[in-house]
């Protein structure tokens, strides 16, 4: 049987390329009424976007430089982004987040284990996305 793996050099190159592709995109929250699937498109997410008091998409100008991942391969991470609720006029229950690149393509989705309430001033959600490029060996 054949064996395939990705050398560390290739993992580092892939991570650097993805970091460039991700630059200038935005991290967004969606409400728990939406359950994304692998075939969901940007318009599906937009229809369920958060709208609690104080909500704003979080632009990520640049992702962190590639580093060796714990275990194997390379990884890139977003800076930690924080979403904050400023009032109680429009409460939401947040089901997860997604990353939309600058071209409008959904690149990553996170469905939270448990929905998070954003219903009163001071509630917040910190998020740090990670993209892993494993060697596979």
Buried (B, 14 or more C-beta within 10 A) or exposed (E): EEEEEBEBEBBBBBBBEBBEBBEEBBBBBBBBEBEBEEEBEBEBBBEBBBEBBBBEBBEBEEBEEBEEBEEBBBBBBBBEBEBBBBEEEBBBBBBBBBBBBEEEEBBBBBBBEEBBBBBEEEBEBEBEBEBBBBBEE
